[in-house]
Amino acid sequence: MSYIDGFVIAVPTANKQKFIDHAYLGDSVFMEMGAIRVVECWGDDVPAGKLTDFRKAVQAEDDETIVFSWIEWPD
């Protein structure tokens, strides 16, 4: 069974390409350290929750997009 590390962050929407470039650098480091895969998910339709949601969890501003990333490690 694999082990997963997950991350939720808010990224300024205008900095999408900067985030992608940064993620490529970091992803290669994790792969060198033994990760099976690294996945970056740029939020497209992240709904607001009634009590809590990803936007509230990271205190996202209106000009920010939610990113959910995870790293899969071997057992």
Gaussian input, Z-matrix of N, CA and C with variables (Angstrom, degrees):
# hf/3-21g

backbone

0 1
 N
 C     1     B1
 C     2     B2     1     A1
 N     3     B3     2     A2     1     D1
 C     4     B4     3     A3     2     D2
 C     5     B5     4     A4     3     D3
 N     6     B6     5     A5     4     D4
 C     7     B7     6     A6     5     D5
 C     8     B8     7     A7     6     D6
 N     9     B9     8     A8     7     D7
 C    10    B10     9     A9     8     D8
 C    11    B11    10    A10     9     D9
 N    12    B12    11    A11    10    D10
 C    13    B13    12    A12    11    D11
 C    14    B14    13    A13    12    D12
 N    15    B15    14    A14    13    D13
 C    16    B16    15    A15    14    D14
 C    17    B17    16    A16    15    D15
 N    18    B18    17    A17    16    D16
 C    19    B19    18    A18    17    D17
 C    20    B20    19    A19    18    D18
 N    21    B21    20    A20    19    D19
 C    22    B22    21    A21    20    D20
 C    23    B23    22    A22    21    D21
 N    24    B24    23    A23    22    D22
 C    25    B25    24    A24    23    D23
 C    26    B26    25    A25    24    D24
 N    27    B27    26    A26    25    D25
 C    28    B28    27    A27    26    D26
 C    29    B29    28    A28    27    D27
 N    30    B30    29    A29    28    D28
 C    31    B31    30    A30    29    D29
 C    32    B32    31    A31    30    D30
 N    33    B33    32    A32    31    D31
 C    34    B34    33    A33    32    D32
 C    35    B35    34    A34    33    D33
 N    36    B36    35    A35    34    D34
 C    37    B37    36    A36    35    D35
 C    38    B38    37    A37    36    D36
 N    39    B39    38    A38    37    D37
 C    40    B40    39    A39    38    D38
 C    41    B41    40    A40    39    D39
 N    42    B42    41    A41    40    D40
 C    43    B43    42    A42    41    D41
 C    44    B44    43    A43    42    D42
 N    45    B45    44    A44    43    D43
 C    46    B46    45    A45    44    D44
 C    47    B47    46    A46    45    D45
 N    48    B48    47    A47    46    D46
 C    49    B49    48    A48    47    D47
 C    50    B50    49    A49    48    D48
 N    51    B51    50    A50    49    D49
 C    52    B52    51    A51    50    D50
 C    53    B53    52    A52    51    D51
 N    54    B54    53    A53    52    D52
 C    55    B55    54    A54    53    D53
 C    56    B56    55    A55    54    D54
 N    57    B57    56    A56    55    D55
 C    58    B58    57    A57    56    D56
 C    59    B59    58    A58    57    D57
 N    60    B60    59    A59    58    D58
 C    61    B61    60    A60    59    D59
 C    62    B62    61    A61    60    D60
 N    63    B63    62    A62    61    D61
 C    64    B64    63    A63    62    D62
 C    65    B65    64    A64    63    D63
 N    66    B66    65    A65    64    D64
 C    67    B67    66    A66    65    D65
 C    68    B68    67    A67    66    D66
 N    69    B69    68    A68    67    D67
 C    70    B70    69    A69    68    D68
 C    71    B71    70    A70    69    D69
 N    72    B72    71    A71    70    D70
 C    73    B73    72    A72    71    D71
 C    74    B74    73    A73    72    D72
 N    75    B75    74    A74    73    D73
 C    76    B76    75    A75    74    D74
 C    77    B77    76    A76    75    D75
 N    78    B78    77    A77    76    D76
 C    79    B79    78    A78    77    D77
 C    80    B80    79    A79    78    D78
 N    81    B81    80    A80    79    D79
 C    82    B82    81    A81    80    D80
 C    83    B83    82    A82    81    D81
 N    84    B84    83    A83    82    D82
 C    85    B85    84    A84    83    D83
 C    86    B86    85    A85    84    D84
 N    87    B87    86    A86    85    D85
 C    88    B88    87    A87    86    D86
 C    89    B89    88    A88    87    D87
 N    90    B90    89    A89    88    D88
 C    91    B91    90    A90    89    D89
 C    92    B92    91    A91    90    D90
 N    93    B93    92    A92    91    D91
 C    94    B94    93    A93    92    D92
 C    95    B95    94    A94    93    D93
 N    96    B96    95    A95    94    D94
 C    97    B97    96    A96    95    D95
 C    98    B98    97    A97    96    D96
 N    99    B99    98    A98    97    D97
 C   100   B100    99    A99    98    D98
 C   101   B101   100   A100    99    D99
 N   102   B102   101   A101   100   D100
 C   103   B103   102   A102   101   D101
 C   104   B104   103   A103   102   D102
 N   105   B105   104   A104   103   D103
 C   106   B106   105   A105   104   D104
 C   107   B107   106   A106   105   D105
 N   108   B108   107   A107   106   D106
 C   109   B109   108   A108   107   D107
 C   110   B110   109   A109   108   D108
 N   111   B111   110   A110   109   D109
 C   112   B112   111   A111   110   D110
 C   113   B113   112   A112   111   D111
 N   114   B114   113   A113   112   D112
 C   115   B115   114   A114   113   D113
 C   116   B116   115   A115   114   D114
 N   117   B117   116   A116   115   D115
 C   118   B118   117   A117   116   D116
 C   119   B119   118   A118   117   D117
 N   120   B120   119   A119   118   D118
 C   121   B121   120   A120   119   D119
 C   122   B122   121   A121   120   D120
 N   123   B123   122   A122   121   D121
 C   124   B124   123   A123   122   D122
 C   125   B125   124   A124   123   D123
 N   126   B126   125   A125   124   D124
 C   127   B127   126   A126   125   D125
 C   128   B128   127   A127   126   D126
 N   129   B129   128   A128   127   D127
 C   130   B130   129   A129   128   D128
 C   131   B131   130   A130   129   D129
 N   132   B132   131   A131   130   D130
 C   133   B133   132   A132   131   D131
 C   134   B134   133   A133   132   D132
 N   135   B135   134   A134   133   D133
 C   136   B136   135   A135   134   D134
 C   137   B137   136   A136   135   D135
 N   138   B138   137   A137   136   D136
 C   139   B139   138   A138   137   D137
 C   140   B140   139   A139   138   D138
 N   141   B141   140   A140   139   D139
 C   142   B142   141   A141   140   D140
 C   143   B143   142   A142   141   D141
 N   144   B144   143   A143   142   D142
 C   145   B145   144   A144   143   D143
 C   146   B146   145   A145   144   D144
 N   147   B147   146   A146   145   D145
 C   148   B148   147   A147   146   D146
 C   149   B149   148   A148   147   D147
 N   150   B150   149   A149   148   D148
 C   151   B151   150   A150   149   D149
 C   152   B152   151   A151   150   D150
 N   153   B153   152   A152   151   D151
 C   154   B154   153   A153   152   D152
 C   155   B155   154   A154   153   D153
 N   156   B156   155   A155   154   D154
 C   157   B157   156   A156   155   D155
 C   158   B158   157   A157   156   D156
 N   159   B159   158   A158   157   D157
 C   160   B160   159   A159   158   D158
 C   161   B161   160   A160   159   D159
 N   162   B162   161   A161   160   D160
 C   163   B163   162   A162   161   D161
 C   164   B164   163   A163   162   D162
 N   165   B165   164   A164   163   D163
 C   166   B166   165   A165   164   D164
 C   167   B167   166   A166   165   D165
 N   168   B168   167   A167   166   D166
 C   169   B169   168   A168   167   D167
 C   170   B170   169   A169   168   D168
 N   171   B171   170   A170   169   D169
 C   172   B172   171   A171   170   D170
 C   173   B173   172   A172   171   D171
 N   174   B174   173   A173   172   D172
 C   175   B175   174   A174   173   D173
 C   176   B176   175   A175   174   D174
 N   177   B177   176   A176   175   D175
 C   178   B178   177   A177   176   D176
 C   179   B179   178   A178   177   D177
 N   180   B180   179   A179   178   D178
 C   181   B181   180   A180   179   D179
 C   182   B182   181   A181   180   D180
 N   183   B183   182   A182   181   D181
 C   184   B184   183   A183   182   D182
 C   185   B185   184   A184   183   D183
 N   186   B186   185   A185   184   D184
 C   187   B187   186   A186   185   D185
 C   188   B188   187   A187   186   D186
 N   189   B189   188   A188   187   D187
 C   190   B190   189   A189   188   D188
 C   191   B191   190   A190   189   D189
 N   192   B192   191   A191   190   D190
 C   193   B193   192   A192   191   D191
 C   194   B194   193   A193   192   D192
 N   195   B195   194   A194   193   D193
 C   196   B196   195   A195   194   D194
 C   197   B197   196   A196   195   D195
 N   198   B198   197   A197   196   D196
 C   199   B199   198   A198   197   D197
 C   200   B200   199   A199   198   D198
 N   201   B201   200   A200   199   D199
 C   202   B202   201   A201   200   D200
 C   203   B203   202   A202   201   D201
 N   204   B204   203   A203   202   D202
 C   205   B205   204   A204   203   D203
 C   206   B206   205   A205   204   D204
 N   207   B207   206   A206   205   D205
 C   208   B208   207   A207   206   D206
 C   209   B209   208   A208   207   D207
 N   210   B210   209   A209   208   D208
 C   211   B211   210   A210   209   D209
 C   212   B212   211   A211   210   D210
 N   213   B213   212   A212   211   D211
 C   214   B214   213   A213   212   D212
 C   215   B215   214   A214   213   D213
 N   216   B216   215   A215   214   D214
 C   217   B217   216   A216   215   D215
 C   218   B218   217   A217   216   D216
 N   219   B219   218   A218   217   D217
 C   220   B220   219   A219   218   D218
 C   221   B221   220   A220   219   D219
 N   222   B222   221   A221   220   D220
 C   223   B223   222   A222   221   D221
 C   224   B224   223   A223   222   D222

   B1=1.4417
   B2=1.5272
   B3=1.3300
   B4=1.4585
   B5=1.5256
   B6=1.3194
   B7=1.4627
   B8=1.5212
   B9=1.3253
   B10=1.4644
   B11=1.5221
   B12=1.3286
   B13=1.4686
   B14=1.5204
   B15=1.3361
   B16=1.4577
   B17=1.5123
   B18=1.3319
   B19=1.4532
   B20=1.5271
   B21=1.3176
   B22=1.4622
   B23=1.5268
   B24=1.3310
   B25=1.4610
   B26=1.5232
   B27=1.3184
   B28=1.4566
   B29=1.5260
   B30=1.3194
   B31=1.4619
   B32=1.5334
   B33=1.3313
   B34=1.4632
   B35=1.5333
   B36=1.3197
   B37=1.4619
   B38=1.5253
   B39=1.3061
   B40=1.4678
   B41=1.5321
   B42=1.3251
   B43=1.4643
   B44=1.5215
   B45=1.3209
   B46=1.4699
   B47=1.5320
   B48=1.3248
   B49=1.4635
   B50=1.5301
   B51=1.3292
   B52=1.4700
   B53=1.5237
   B54=1.3425
   B55=1.4636
   B56=1.5273
   B57=1.3241
   B58=1.4702
   B59=1.5204
   B60=1.3242
   B61=1.4682
   B62=1.5232
   B63=1.3216
   B64=1.4656
   B65=1.5346
   B66=1.3207
   B67=1.4643
   B68=1.5239
   B69=1.3335
   B70=1.4612
   B71=1.5286
   B72=1.3237
   B73=1.4668
   B74=1.5231
   B75=1.3250
   B76=1.4579
   B77=1.5108
   B78=1.3329
   B79=1.4622
   B80=1.5287
   B81=1.3164
   B82=1.4655
   B83=1.5262
   B84=1.3165
   B85=1.4713
   B86=1.5254
   B87=1.3401
   B88=1.4639
   B89=1.5253
   B90=1.3273
   B91=1.4576
   B92=1.5334
   B93=1.3267
   B94=1.4634
   B95=1.5231
   B96=1.3419
   B97=1.4673
   B98=1.5289
   B99=1.3372
   B100=1.4561
   B101=1.5096
   B102=1.3263
   B103=1.4644
   B104=1.5252
   B105=1.3196
   B106=1.4609
   B107=1.5188
   B108=1.3232
   B109=1.4622
   B110=1.5201
   B111=1.3333
   B112=1.4605
   B113=1.5251
   B114=1.3330
   B115=1.4623
   B116=1.5241
   B117=1.3260
   B118=1.4664
   B119=1.5264
   B120=1.3213
   B121=1.4640
   B122=1.5208
   B123=1.3337
   B124=1.4648
   B125=1.5209
   B126=1.3211
   B127=1.4615
   B128=1.5156
   B129=1.3238
   B130=1.4555
   B131=1.5253
   B132=1.3144
   B133=1.4621
   B134=1.5240
   B135=1.3190
   B136=1.4681
   B137=1.5368
   B138=1.3346
   B139=1.4668
   B140=1.5287
   B141=1.3171
   B142=1.4648
   B143=1.5145
   B144=1.3252
   B145=1.4550
   B146=1.5188
   B147=1.3271
   B148=1.4619
   B149=1.5263
   B150=1.3300
   B151=1.4669
   B152=1.5201
   B153=1.3191
   B154=1.4616
   B155=1.5226
   B156=1.2870
   B157=1.4603
   B158=1.5321
   B159=1.3289
   B160=1.4613
   B161=1.5268
   B162=1.3371
   B163=1.4754
   B164=1.5268
   B165=1.3266
   B166=1.4636
   B167=1.5230
   B168=1.3240
   B169=1.4624
   B170=1.5232
   B171=1.3330
   B172=1.4653
   B173=1.5255
   B174=1.3304
   B175=1.4642
   B176=1.5248
   B177=1.3328
   B178=1.4647
   B179=1.5243
   B180=1.3145
   B181=1.4588
   B182=1.5359
   B183=1.3203
   B184=1.4606
   B185=1.5265
   B186=1.3255
   B187=1.4681
   B188=1.5292
   B189=1.3325
   B190=1.4637
   B191=1.5299
   B192=1.3164
   B193=1.4524
   B194=1.5269
   B195=1.3195
   B196=1.4690
   B197=1.5226
   B198=1.3186
   B199=1.4563
   B200=1.5209
   B201=1.3268
   B202=1.4616
   B203=1.5104
   B204=1.3146
   B205=1.4575
   B206=1.5199
   B207=1.3229
   B208=1.4532
   B209=1.5135
   B210=1.3221
   B211=1.4617
   B212=1.5103
   B213=1.3120
   B214=1.4578
   B215=1.5276
   B216=1.3233
   B217=1.4627
   B218=1.5291
   B219=1.3254
   B220=1.4589
   B221=1.5229
   B222=1.3225
   B223=1.4651
   B224=1.5150
   A1=109.02
   A2=116.07
   A3=121.87
   A4=111.32
   A5=114.71
   A6=122.94
   A7=106.75
   A8=117.14
   A9=121.77
   A10=110.75
   A11=116.68
   A12=123.55
   A13=106.04
   A14=118.02
   A15=121.36
   A16=111.27
   A17=116.07
   A18=122.39
   A19=109.87
   A20=117.47
   A21=122.94
   A22=106.35
   A23=116.50
   A24=120.82
   A25=109.53
   A26=116.31
   A27=122.97
   A28=107.53
   A29=115.92
   A30=121.50
   A31=108.14
   A32=118.28
   A33=118.83
   A34=109.64
   A35=116.68
   A36=121.63
   A37=111.41
   A38=117.47
   A39=121.31
   A40=112.10
   A41=117.90
   A42=121.62
   A43=112.82
   A44=117.67
   A45=120.53
   A46=111.63
   A47=117.71
   A48=119.38
   A49=111.58
   A50=117.37
   A51=119.88
   A52=110.51
   A53=116.51
   A54=120.20
   A55=110.44
   A56=117.20
   A57=120.61
   A58=110.56
   A59=117.19
   A60=120.93
   A61=110.73
   A62=116.47
   A63=121.26
   A64=110.86
   A65=116.06
   A66=120.36
   A67=110.95
   A68=118.09
   A69=120.61
   A70=110.98
   A71=117.05
   A72=120.50
   A73=110.69
   A74=116.49
   A75=120.79
   A76=112.95
   A77=116.60
   A78=120.37
   A79=111.29
   A80=116.82
   A81=119.63
   A82=111.42
   A83=116.92
   A84=120.60
   A85=109.93
   A86=116.91
   A87=120.12
   A88=111.32
   A89=117.33
   A90=120.26
   A91=110.76
   A92=117.13
   A93=120.87
   A94=110.82
   A95=116.32
   A96=120.78
   A97=112.26
   A98=117.32
   A99=120.47
   A100=116.64
   A101=118.02
   A102=119.69
   A103=109.93
   A104=115.59
   A105=121.29
   A106=109.99
   A107=116.09
   A108=120.84
   A109=109.98
   A110=113.61
   A111=121.68
   A112=106.49
   A113=116.66
   A114=121.15
   A115=109.13
   A116=115.89
   A117=122.82
   A118=107.22
   A119=118.04
   A120=121.94
   A121=109.88
   A122=116.39
   A123=123.13
   A124=107.47
   A125=117.27
   A126=121.80
   A127=112.93
   A128=115.76
   A129=121.64
   A130=110.60
   A131=115.79
   A132=121.47
   A133=107.69
   A134=116.30
   A135=122.01
   A136=106.96
   A137=116.73
   A138=119.47
   A139=112.72
   A140=114.25
   A141=120.30
   A142=108.73
   A143=116.20
   A144=120.56
   A145=111.32
   A146=115.81
   A147=120.07
   A148=110.93
   A149=117.06
   A150=121.13
   A151=112.13
   A152=115.76
   A153=120.19
   A154=108.80
   A155=116.88
   A156=122.55
   A157=108.44
   A158=116.48
   A159=120.46
   A160=111.63
   A161=117.84
   A162=120.12
   A163=110.79
   A164=116.52
   A165=120.04
   A166=111.33
   A167=116.63
   A168=120.77
   A169=112.25
   A170=116.53
   A171=120.22
   A172=112.33
   A173=116.36
   A174=122.36
   A175=111.67
   A176=115.41
   A177=121.50
   A178=111.48
   A179=115.19
   A180=122.48
   A181=108.84
   A182=117.01
   A183=121.26
   A184=113.42
   A185=117.19
   A186=120.98
   A187=112.58
   A188=117.42
   A189=121.74
   A190=110.77
   A191=114.97
   A192=122.75
   A193=108.50
   A194=116.00
   A195=121.43
   A196=109.07
   A197=116.31
   A198=122.66
   A199=107.64
   A200=116.14
   A201=121.50
   A202=106.81
   A203=116.58
   A204=122.13
   A205=109.14
   A206=115.13
   A207=117.57
   A208=110.66
   A209=112.69
   A210=121.90
   A211=107.12
   A212=116.98
   A213=121.78
   A214=108.89
   A215=114.74
   A216=121.85
   A217=109.32
   A218=117.28
   A219=118.37
   A220=109.66
   A221=116.17
   A222=121.78
   A223=110.35
   D1=141.90
   D2=-179.42
   D3=-84.16
   D4=163.78
   D5=174.92
   D6=-114.76
   D7=136.01
   D8=-177.12
   D9=-118.35
   D10=132.66
   D11=167.62
   D12=-106.14
   D13=126.79
   D14=179.41
   D15=-119.58
   D16=148.55
   D17=-176.92
   D18=-139.03
   D19=139.28
   D20=173.17
   D21=-121.99
   D22=127.62
   D23=179.06
   D24=-138.76
   D25=161.66
   D26=172.89
   D27=-108.30
   D28=129.58
   D29=-178.73
   D30=-122.88
   D31=133.04
   D32=175.24
   D33=-53.90
   D34=126.35
   D35=-176.42
   D36=-55.54
   D37=-35.87
   D38=179.86
   D39=-66.53
   D40=-16.67
   D41=-177.38
   D42=-102.63
   D43=25.06
   D44=-177.46
   D45=-56.25
   D46=-48.49
   D47=-177.96
   D48=-65.52
   D49=-37.08
   D50=176.20
   D51=-61.95
   D52=-40.19
   D53=177.81
   D54=-63.45
   D55=-44.94
   D56=-179.98
   D57=-60.60
   D58=-44.80
   D59=179.34
   D60=-61.31
   D61=-43.68
   D62=179.08
   D63=-64.84
   D64=-41.19
   D65=-179.49
   D66=-62.83
   D67=-40.35
   D68=178.45
   D69=-59.03
   D70=-40.49
   D71=178.65
   D72=-64.53
   D73=-47.45
   D74=-178.91
   D75=-68.06
   D76=-38.30
   D77=-178.85
   D78=-59.16
   D79=-41.88
   D80=-178.86
   D81=-64.77
   D82=-34.06
   D83=177.69
   D84=-65.45
   D85=-46.16
   D86=179.37
   D87=-62.77
   D88=-38.84
   D89=178.80
   D90=-65.16
   D91=-39.12
   D92=177.24
   D93=-64.62
   D94=-28.25
   D95=-179.82
   D96=-84.80
   D97=0.69
   D98=174.69
   D99=110.72
   D100=4.76
   D101=178.35
   D102=-63.00
   D103=144.08
   D104=176.44
   D105=-78.74
   D106=-41.66
   D107=175.90
   D108=-159.40
   D109=157.98
   D110=176.71
   D111=-129.52
   D112=129.34
   D113=-177.00
   D114=-124.35
   D115=131.08
   D116=176.94
   D117=-116.66
   D118=124.92
   D119=-177.97
   D120=-118.81
   D121=112.34
   D122=179.39
   D123=-84.45
   D124=120.88
   D125=-176.23
   D126=-60.96
   D127=131.80
   D128=179.06
   D129=-113.13
   D130=-43.40
   D131=-179.58
   D132=-141.21
   D133=79.64
   D134=-178.07
   D135=-101.54
   D136=103.14
   D137=-175.14
   D138=-71.24
   D139=153.55
   D140=174.43
   D141=-78.81
   D142=137.15
   D143=178.31
   D144=-90.07
   D145=168.50
   D146=178.62
   D147=-80.95
   D148=-39.80
   D149=-179.59
   D150=-108.65
   D151=-41.52
   D152=179.98
   D153=-154.77
   D154=160.92
   D155=178.14
   D156=-165.08
   D157=178.47
   D158=-179.47
   D159=-62.61
   D160=-39.17
   D161=-178.85
   D162=-62.22
   D163=-43.86
   D164=179.00
   D165=-69.16
   D166=-35.16
   D167=-177.98
   D168=-60.99
   D169=-32.48
   D170=-178.58
   D171=-111.55
   D172=8.24
   D173=179.84
   D174=52.88
   D175=47.96
   D176=-177.95
   D177=-67.21
   D178=141.91
   D179=174.75
   D180=-88.21
   D181=168.60
   D182=-178.31
   D183=-61.53
   D184=-28.87
   D185=-177.98
   D186=-93.78
   D187=17.36
   D188=-178.95
   D189=-116.68
   D190=151.54
   D191=177.83
   D192=-112.53
   D193=143.10
   D194=178.74
   D195=-81.01
   D196=133.93
   D197=175.77
   D198=-121.21
   D199=129.34
   D200=174.14
   D201=-115.00
   D202=125.15
   D203=-178.35
   D204=-127.00
   D205=150.66
   D206=172.24
   D207=-146.03
   D208=153.53
   D209=178.53
   D210=-119.87
   D211=128.96
   D212=177.79
   D213=-102.30
   D214=125.26
   D215=-179.55
   D216=-113.49
   D217=152.06
   D218=175.53
   D219=-68.92
   D220=161.64
   D221=-179.69
   D222=-59.37

